[in-house]
Every structure is written in C-alpha cells, then in structure tokens.
C-alpha cells in the first residue's frame, strides 16, 4: 500500500509566530478538555512509501487523505495554537485508512482521529477500532440520512460532513425533458439511437462483475433491496431481500431490457463515461465524481432523480463521509474537542464542500449551496436514498448479486432462478 507525502510545508510553529490561523471557526468553549503538552504546534508528517506506519510524536494525530489533508491541517494549526498541544496530520491513501486503523490502533501506532466512510463501520466497530461519538446539541444540525448512516447498533460513531449518491445525468440537448419512468427513458434513448443521434439509449455500467451499486435504485423501485430493517433502524442480515417478489420482478425486467437491446453487460465504467461525455448517450446513471468531466466536455447537464422502473421510488445507496475517533486514541477528550468544536462547524463544512463538491451533511451549509442545480439535484435524490449497509454481512452480497445481474443481461438462464441462486449463496456466506 502506498502512502504519499503531504506537500504543505514543514513544521508550523504557531505558538512562536503568533500569526492568525487561516481558518476561522467557532472557538471551542474551553481549553480544559485538552491535555496541553506546551509544544503548541501542528506538523505535517511525511510517511514512507513502504513499511509500517509509525505514530507521530504528538498529542493529537489525524489520518486524512490527500484531498482533505490541507483543510484538516489548517484546522489543526488553530487547534494547536489555542489549546497548547502538538497536532500531527499524517496523510494516507483514503482506501488504506480503514484497514490500517484496525491493525495499527491496538499496537499504539494508530491515530486519534480519522476521516472515512460510514460503510467502514461494520469492520471498525466489530474490531473495536472506533469509539462512539456523542453529538449532543449538534445532532439536529445534520441531515437525518447522514446521522443514520453513521449509526451502528443504536450509537453514532462519526461526525458526518458530506453525502454522496448517484443520480440521473441527462444531456438536455438530446433529452430536453426529464423522463418520469425508466421505460419512458429507454423509449427516448432508443428513439435517438434509431434516429442516429445517439449510440446507446443509456450509459449504465455493468462490467465483468456486474454492478449492484448502480442498478440498486431500479431494484428498489420494484420493492426489493438488500436487507430488511430491524426495529432499531439498523439493517438485519437475516432478512435478505434480493429474491423477494420485488427482486424477482427486477430480475425479469433485466431480462426484458436485454431482449430489447436497451442494456448491455458489455458496458463498463469507461465506456459509459465516454459515451455520455461525447454525446453518444442521452442519459447516464452516475455520481458527482463525473460531474466536472461532463461539464468540461461541453455537455449541457441536468441532474435528475432516477426514474422508477417499478411502482415505487428509485432509491439509490447513500454514502456519507465524516470524522471518527479511534477507540485507541491517546486522549479521547482532546480528540472529541477537536472533532466536535473545530471540525464540526459550518465554516469547515463549507470549505470541505468547496474542495469535493459533495452535498454537505450539515443542513445550514447545504442551504448556502443549494442554489447550484447540480448539487441540488444530487441532494434531492440523496434525500430519498438508503444508507449503504455498513454491517459485515454486506461483504457477502456484492459479488454474487453482481454476477446474477450480469448473467441475466447475458441471457445465461431463467432470470428468477439466477437471482434465487445468488440469494442462496449469499445466505450461506452470511451463516458461515
């Protein structure tokens, strides 16, 4: 696993220079929560490209990826100066943070605070790697879906800051009106193909493993899903839903779309992106990570709800990113103070939004940016979405569910039986 250096300068001796920090946020109510080391400095730590991670010599250590590190560092500078503590920001690849926290935390080499995704919680909580976070009065400042996503077994484990989900990209030159149903969408797309104004009715990626993430909204519109919900609101691995009546109806719809040549198992992520961005497809189901490239390609872009294929709303998975505190933090009071009172402010949330352009989890900040039609489009879809399951049982779902969808689109057998066979394999894995 690679880790890159954080290229933001060397050690910042804030207490000595007495300068004003760049990021202004509401100050913490008191410095009594921290355990000052009298060093009063924030540092950037250069990690080697190979070898084990070593904890920085600091009162508070934060792990962040290259996108968020510069912002986190600015907040760390202010925290260090005001609290009289030493803070270190260590930069890791985003995908490496979860597993390294599990292995390095108990060994005393882990961080106190990480930035991460809510669907990491299954592994982190079951391994005792993260601590519950009491949001207190801040709870009502965040969208419900964001708080639910960072909840596990009735406890909140993270301070959410960004919400991410897919939606429908529409090229308004090719499709001036948003389709109300998925069948209408396919009719519009196929008419454009017949008129040689497009090459694909819709750019919907499948690829060699299938793609349950991008097909999930269509499944929910038939009344299917992944897991049922327990009374406390958490997902129940004993209630697998992919082969319920709605799931079998979804399977049959996939087969129908295959026969109509509306969808193809040969469409990969790259093919889908290229087709939409070159005007060869009027629609694409994708996420905010593709917004900039579509706009730069000159596409007149609208972001719409994914139209339902069945009789219910098409609800995508919602992913939430935020800040979590290690269960092995050296000083949980210092970590809580930093997360709640310094990272958990509208100012910081807005700056993080400006970096990643994901709908903010903090409602006040969303109110500042909702005038952007693209952000508003994603947020409207996210509001009806479902938190991506974070329970460990989800690991058993992706492969078999994706293979079933792909096999149906390849015409490899009876669609209902293929979905039932996948469900049987998933249940067997969960029960192991």
VEXSE-222653 format. One record per residue (C-alpha): residue in one letter; x, y, z. Coordinates in steps of 0.05 Angstrom, whole numbers, plus 5000, padded with zeros to 4 digits. Example, Ala and Ser with C-alpha at 12.3 -4.5 7.8 and 13.67 -1.06 7.14 Angstrom:
VEXSE-222653
A524649105156;S527349795143;
***
This chain:
VEXSE-222653
X500050005000;X502750684981;X502651305024;X504451984995;X507952565028;X503553155047;X506653725009;X504454315051;X510954545081;X514954325142;X513554435215;X509055015232;X510955345298;X504555725310;X505455885383;X512156205369;X510056625309;X503556865339;X500156915270;X492756865259;X490456175233;X487656155163;X481155805182;X476256185225;X471155755262;X467455805327;X472555715382;X471955135430;X468455345494;X474355195537;X481454915536;X480254485596;X478553885553;X485553845525;X491753595560;X496954105537;X504053885522;X506354615520;X509054485450;X503354845415;X505054645344;X501954295285;X506353875240;X505953535173;X508752835175;X512052515114;X510251775111;X514951295075;X512350965012;X513850275042;X514049995112;X509650035174;X506350665197;X509250985259;X505151445303;X507552155302;X510152435368;X504152885381;X498352975429;X493352905372;X494652505309;X489852555250;X489652105189;X486952415125;X487652325050;X490952805002;X484453154984;X482453345055;X489353395088;X490454125070;X483954335102;X484753895163;X491854175172;X489254885175;X484254705229;X489754325266;X494154945265;X488855345300;X487354795350;X494654715367;X495555455378;X489355545420;X490054915462;X497554905471;X498054195443;X502053875388;X497953615329;X500453185272;X496753065206;X499052415173;X496952315101;X494951625076;X491351375015;X483951405030;X483050665017;X488550485066;X485850845127;X480650335150;X484949715150;X491050075179;X486750335236;X484649625253;X491849365253;X495749965278;X490950235330;X491649675382;X499249685371;X499450415393;X501550655324;X494750895301;X491651585300;X486651925346;X482052175291;X480851935220;X476852155161;X472951585130;X466651305100;X460551065140;X460550385108;X467150235143;X463350195208;X461849445204;X469149265205;X471349825251;X466049715304;X466548965305;X474049025313;X473449535369;X477150045328;X472650665335;X469250995394;X462051245398;X461351995388;X456352395427;X453952955381;X449553275434;X446453925411;X449853845343;X445553245325;X439953675296;X444954055252;X445753465204;X441253135154;X437752525181;X440452055128;X447552265147;X446552125221;X443151465206;X448951255162;X454051385217;X449851005268;X451250275285;X447349865336;X443850495360;X450150905371;X453151465329;X460451365310;X462051955266;X461252695252;X458552705180;X460653235131;X458953005060;X453552595027;X454752214963;X449951844917;X448451714845;X443052044803;X441052104730;X445452524685;X441452804626;X444253144564;X439053684555;X440853774482;X438753054468;X433352984521;X430153664539;X425253364588;X426552914648;X423352224639;X418152034690;X419351274686;X425150834666;X421150544608;X420051254583;X427551384590;X429050774548;X423950964495;X427151654488;X434151354485;X432250824434;X428751334390;X435151744390;X439151124371;X434350974314;X435051694290;X442651614293;X443152184343;X445951714396;X449251034401;X446750794469;X439850914500;X443150994567;X450250954593;X449350464651;X455550094671;X455649344684;X462649074671;X465648384685;X463048334756;X456248654748;X454649294785;X449549244842;X451249954865;X448950284801;X443049814789;X440449854861;X435550444850;X432050034796;X431449444843;X428449874898;X423250134851;X420449424846;X420249374922;X426748994930;X433049174968;X438948855003;X436848765076;X430648875117;X430849355175;X430749185249;X426349565299;X432250005319;X433150215246;X439349805232;X439849315175;X438148585191;X442748075155;X437447535168;X432747895121;X435847855053;X431248175002;X434448084934;X429947484918;X423447744947;X417647864899;X420448544880;X427448254869;X424647724822;X420748254785;X427148654778;X430748034751;X425347934698;X425848674679;X433348604668;X431848034621;X426648444585;X431449024576;X436648544550;X431948274498;X430148984477;X437549144470;X436649724517;X442049494566;X448449104554;X453248734600;X459048984557;X458349704582;X464049854631;X465150484672;X469950764620;X465250614562;X459350924598;X463151554616;X465951644546;X459151524514;X455652054555;X461252564553;X461652524477;X454152584466;X453351854445;X448351724502;X442852184527;X442951914598;X447851634648;X446851374719;X452951604757;X455452034815;X458552724829;X465452454813;X463652514739;X460553204741;X466753614725;X468753184665;X461753214635;X461553974641;X468554054614;X466553614555;X461254134538;X455253724558;X449154134578;X448053744641;X441953654685;X441953204747;X435252874757;X432052344802;X432951644774;X426151474744;X422850854773;X422350214734;X417149924782;X411650234823;X415950534878;X421251074882;X428150914856;X432450984919;X440050964910;X445150794962;X447551395001;X454651425024;X456851905079;X463852135096;X465852425162;X470652425221;X471351855271;X475251775335;X479651175347;X477850715405;X485350715419;X486051475419;X491451715467;X486852255495;X479552195476;X477852865507;X482753225462;X480152835402;X472852985418;X474353715428;X477753755360;X472353375322;X466253695354;X468454405364;X473454525308;X471554055251;X464154075267;X462954795245;X459355095185;X465855435164;X469654785160;X463854425127;X463554965073;X470954915059;X470554165053;X464754255006;X468754744963;X474154204957;X469953604939;X463253894914;X459153364951;X452553574982;X454053785054;X451353365111;X450453995153;X443654295136;X445855025145;X451554935096;X447054575046;X442655185050;X448555605026;X449955184964;X443154914944;X442655444890;X447455034848;X442554604807;X447454024802;X448553994878;X441054084889;X439753514841;X444253034877;X441653244945;X434353144925;X435952434903;X440052304966;X434252525010;X430151924985;X436151454985;X438150905033;X444650895073;X449450385043;X449449805092;X455549815137;X454349145170;X459648595157;X454448165121;X454648655063;X461348375043;X457747725024;X452948094978;X456748474925;X459947914884;X454047434880;X448847974868;X453148294814;X454447634779;X446947484779;X445348144746;X450848054694;X448747334679;X441547564668;X443948104620;X448047574583;X441847124577;X445146554616;X438646264644;X431946394676;X432547074709;X428546884771;X432646254783;X439246624773;X437147134827;X434846584874;X441346204865;X445246834882;X441046944944;X442246234967;X449746324961;X449446984999;X445446685056;X450446115060;X456246605065;X452747015118;X451346405161;X458646165159;
***
